[in-house]
Amino acid sequence: MNLTKMALTNMFVIVALLTFPLDKLSVGAYDLLSGCHKGQVRTMLYGGELCLNAELQGFSPYGDISCGSEVFSIRSFDIDGHMYIAIADRERDAVILHRWQTDKFVAYQTIKASAAWHVEAFSIGDDIYLGISKYRLGKIHTLYNWFHKLGKENILTYPVIYKWDNESLEFREYQRLNVLEAKGLHFFHTPKSRTGQYFLLATNGTSANTTLYSWIGEAFVPINYIREKANQIMLINQNENHFALLGSHRKTTAWKWTGASFYKQRQNWRIKAVDTTNMDSIHFGDTTYTCMVNKKLNKKNKSKQNVVIEKSTSGKNKLLSRVQGVYLRHATTCKFFTYSEKLYLFLGSRLHGEVYAFHESNTEFDYITTIQDTTDITAVEVTNINNIPYLVLKMKTNSDASHSGTSRDICRYYKADVHYQTTVGQSLNPI
């Protein structure tokens, strides 16, 4: 920052200070040189930057992205200061990338991917990768025999890894993984391992074959096979130990990482999710929180809570302990996110979406608001742009320009409604 710009910025801040009574504006509300205080966010206000307390109060519709009816995975990532979202559009046989430009997401790249089911974004060193799994909904041996007889083995789907090319500024195909009909990919990194530092789990939902890959040299190499069906994967890090939770239509199992492979935990498992349709985890403070959506309980009464929230705390011998259960009729998705050093949870369903905030006082997630006009939510992502959270949903909506009453598939992003305050409670509105 040159001296002229610094002087102008300081002048704007002085004007902002003079706008408010000095007894109502704490000096702790801004800190341009040393950074924001804990729990504050940097905000443009009255021509200058201020650090303010921020409280999330909900989300408002902001923009729409065209997408097909079968979207089950959305991921966001940053490349050189640009925010991207990748949408796995199974109906359109593609993963479609959009980039944030000025004040909206615009189409950027389309990656052809037959039966695209899941997309995973990750980095290894300075390189950025996208992993895409493809799934056609069928038993592997039946599909293989049928396509083999027809001489159409190339129709079978395999996960593909794409690498960001710094010259073309697009993703290019890099490696194909030998896993038929993979339903999910999950990347993780651990510095303490005998078989490398970067790993990828590829699950299959119709046969007991989950493959563990290790990054060796310049490619992923299979090193271990888990004989367990899995529709969903979730990783937990407790006391520097890694655990993989594999969710399927019948049970949820836990597997402990040894540094070279996973082995099944034989202890009693607390989560009795007989049909896990969605799961998520987040590390917040010294605790890892997990949420799981149990489809089998969606038709039961409210005493059968179909969203289970649990936690794993460092220093505890117990892998998971229950936080709370939530009943959300026809629940489909759950997603954790943080903002202003606070923890939040979004729950989606076939009827609407709900936002919850974690309160340390009662160690539970409390309801904040409902996002209306959102039905059949199948995928969710939360990204942060210019210190503002944006919620991206694959959903159906009944509100359109023609008011015909018919629903349509859409990927819609919502901007957070944030309430700003100084450290002494003075409400402010950013400009």
N, C-alpha and C positions, 0 to 999 in steps of 0.2 A: 504494500500500500504506500503510495507516494505521500509527501507532506501535505499537498493540497487536498487530496482525497481524505486524509486523516483529519485535517482541520475541519472540512465540511461535515464529516461524520460526527466529530465531537460537537460541532455547532448544533446539529440536529438533535443529538442526545440532550444537550443543554436546554434546547427549546422544549423537548418532551418533558424534562424535569420541571421546567417553569410552568408547564401546562397544568400540573397536578400540585395540590397543596403539599408542602414539604413534610407536614406531619403525617401524610397518608402514603407517601411513596418511600419505601425503604431503599437505602443504598444497595442492599443485597438483591434488589430486583434486576440489576444489570451488572455485568462484569465483562467488558469487552476484551480486556487484555489477558486475563488469567483463565477465561472460560467460564461456562455456566456452573452454578452450584448444583449439588446433587438434587435430582428430581426436577430440574428446570430445563427448558428448551430455548434455543436461540430463535428469536422472532423479529421480523421487520415491523417497526412501529414508529410512526411519526417521522419517517425518513431515516431512521437509524436502527441499529440492532440492539435489542434488549433481551436479557435472559429472564424468563418469566415462569412461574408455576403454571402447569398446564393440566387440565382435567378433561378426559375424553367423555363426552356425553351421548354420542351416537354417531350415525353415519347418514349422509344425504346422497341421493343419486347424483352422479357427476358426468358419466359418459357411457356409451354402449359400444360393444365390439361384436361384429357378426360372427356367429359360431353355429355348429351343427347341434343335433340333439344328444349326441353321445360324447360328452366331455367329462372325464373323470379325474383329470389332473391339470393343475395350473401351477407354474413356478415362476418366481421373479428372481432377477440377478442383476448385478451391476458390472458394466465393462467400461473402464476409463471414464467414470463419472456419469455414464448414461444408464438409465434404468430400463430394463427389458422385462417383458412377461412372455412365457412360452405356454401355449395352449395345445394340449394333446386332443385333437379333434378326430375321433374315431370315424364318425360318419363321413368326413371329407378326406379320410386317409392321409392326414398330414399333421405336422406340428407347426403351428403358425406363430411367428414371433412378432411382437409389437414393441415399439420403442417410444418412451415418453419424449414428446417434442413440445416445448413451450408450456402447454396447459392441457395436453391430452395424449392418449396413446394412438400411434399411427402404425399401420401395417409396415413391417420391415423385411421379413424373409419367410418363405414357405418351404418347409422341409417335407418332401414326400415320404410318408411312412404308413404303409398299409395297416389298418386296424390299430392305429396308435392308441395305446391305453394309458401309459404313464410316462412322464418326463421328469428327469432328475438333472439339476444343474450343479456343477461342482468344479473346483479348481485343484490343480496339482502344480505346485510351484507357481510360475507366472502364467500358466496356460489355463484356459477356460474350456470346459467340456459340457456337452449335453448328452445324457443317456436316454434313449427312447425304447420302451418296451412295447411289444405288439401282441395282441391277444384276440383270437377269433371265436372264443366261446365254444369249446369242444374238447373231447378227450383226446389226448395226444396220440395214443396208439390207433384210434379210429381215424383221425385226420391223416396220420402218416400212411397207414395202409391204403386209404382211399386215394390220396394224392399220388402214392407210389404206383398204384395200378394204372392211373391215368397218365403217368409220366410227368406229373406237375409238382415235383418236390419243391420247386422254387416258390410255390405259393405259400409254403409254410413260413411262419413268421419267426424272426430272430431279433433279439435286442441289438441295437446299433449305437455305437459311440460316435459323436461328432465333436470336432475340435474347432475352436475359433481361429480363423485365419486373419492375421493382422494386416495383410495386404488387401484382400478383397473385402474385409470387414464383414464376413459372413461365416457361418458354420459349414464345415466340409466333413464328409464321411471319413472316419478315422479307423474304426475297428468294428467287426461283427463278433458277437458272442454266441457260442454254440449252446443256446438254451432254447428249446422249442416252446413256443406259446408262453413266453414269460409275461407275468401279470404285473410285476413290480420290480423296481430297482431302488437300492438304497446304498448311498456312498457314505463311508466313514473313514476317519483318520485317527491313527494312534501312533505316537512316537515309540512306544515300548512294545515291540513285536519282533519275533524271530523271522518273520516271513515278509517284511516290508513295512511301510507306513500307511499306504493308501489301499483301501479295500472296497469292493462292490459286491453286494448281495443281490442275486437275481432269483426271484421266486416264481413258482409255477402253481397256479390255482387248481389244476385238475389232476396233478400227479405229485407224489411225495418226492419232490426233487428240487431243493433250493441250493443253488450253486454259489460258493464263495470264491471270488476272484481277488488276486493280489496284483498290484501294479509292480511289475518286474521289468526293469529296463525301460522300454517305451510303450508297453502294452499291458493289458490285463490278462493274467494267466490263472486258470482254475486250480485251486489248491485243496478244496474241501467240498464235500457234498452233505447236505442235511436232509435226511430222509423224512421230510415232513411237508404236508401241504401247507401253503400259505397264500392268502389273498392280500394280507397286509403285513408290513414289517415296521417295527419300532425299536430304536436302540436306547439303552439306558446306561449311563456311566455312573457307577457308585464306587467310591473309595478306590478310584483308578482301575476298577474292573468294568469290562464291557459286557452287557447282556443284550441279547436279541430276543424280542417278543414276536412270535409268529402267530398271526391270527388267521383262522380258517372258519369254515361253516360249522365245524363240530367243537372246536376247543381253541384255547389260547395256551401256547407253551412257551417256556423260557429256556434260553440256551446261553451258557456262559462261555466267554471268549478266553482261550488259553494262551493266546499269542500266536497260535498256528491254526487253530480250528475252533469250532463251537461244540460243546457237549451239553446234552439235555439235563436240566435241573430235575431232580427226583422229588424235591420237597413239595408239600401241598401248595397249590397255586390259588391265590385269592380270587383272581378274576375269573368268574364263571360265565364268560361270554361264549355262548354256543354258536353264535353267528356274527362274527365281528365284521362289520361293513366298512368301518373307518376308524383310524387311530392316529394320534399325534402326541408328540412329547416336546418339552422345552426345558432347558436348564436355566433356572432363575435363582440367583444367590448361590447357596450351597445345596439346593434342592432341585431334583428333576421331577417335573409334573407330567402325568400322562392322562389322556382321555381316550375312552373307547366307546364306540356306538354299537349296541347289541340289537341286531335286527329282529331277533326272535321275540323280544319283549315289546316291540312297537305296538302290538295289538292288545297288550294287557292293560290293566288299570294302573293308576298313578303310583300305587305301592310298589310296583315293579319298575324301578328306575332304570331306564334304558341307556343312559349315559353314565359311565362310571369314571370318576376322577380319582386318581391315586398319586402318591408321591414316593420318591426315593431320596433319602437324606444322607449326606456324607457322614460317616462315623457310626451309622446304624448297621446292625447285622441283618436286619430284615430287608428284603429286596424292595417290597412295596407295602405301603400302608394306606388305608382308605382315607380320602379327604371328604368326599361326599358323593351322593348319587343325585342325578337330575332326571326328571321325567319330561321329555319333549316328544309329543305325539308325532309319529312317523319320522323320527330323527334320522338323518342321513350322514352328516359330517360334523367334525369338531376341529377347531384350529386355535392354538395358542398364539399370542403375540404380545409384544411389550411396547410401551410408549411412556416417555418421561419417567423411566425407571419404575413403572407400574406394570403388573401382569394382568392380561385380559384373556377372555375365552369367547370365541364365536361358535355357536351351535346352529347348524342348518337343518332343515327338515323339508318334507313335501308340502308344508303349509306356509312357513315363513322362516325368518332367521332371528336369533336372539343374541345379545351381547351381554357378557358378564364381566365383573371386575373382581379381582382378588383383594380381600381385605385382611391384613395381617392380624388385626385385632381379634377376629373370630375365626381366622385361618380357613375361610371358605370363600367361594365365588358367589357374589351377590348379583342379582339381575339388574341390568341398567335400562335396556330398551329393546323394543322389537322393531325389526326392519320389515315393513309391510310390503305388499305387492311383490313378494318373492316366493314362488312355489317351485317344488321339485329341484331343490338345490343339490347338485351332484359334485361340485368341486368348489374349493375356496382357497384364496391366497391373500395374504396381507403384506403390503410393501410400504416402504417409507420414502416419500419424495419431498425434499425440502422441509424435513422435520414434521411432515404431516402424514399420518397413516392413511392408506387407501385400501379399501376392501374390494377384492375382485371375486365375483360369483358367477358360476354357470347356473342358470336358473330358467324358469319360465315366468313370463309376466303377462298379465291381462290388460295392462294399460298401454294402449297404442293410439296413434293419431286418429284412426278410424273409429275407435270405441266400439269395435265389432263384438267385443266380448270373448273373442277367441284368443287362446294363449299362444305365445310364440317363444322359441328358444332364443336366448340371448346371453352373452357374457357382459355383465354390467359392472362398472367400477363405481365405488362410493367414496366420497371424501369425508374424513372425520370431522364431526362437529366438536370443536375444542373450545373450552372456556379458559381464558387466561386471567391470572391474578398476580399482583405483586406479592412480596413476602408478607405484607401486612393486610392482605385481603382486598386490595383495590382492584376492581374488575376493569379489564382493558380489552379493546378490540383491535386486532392487528389490521394493518392496511396494506 
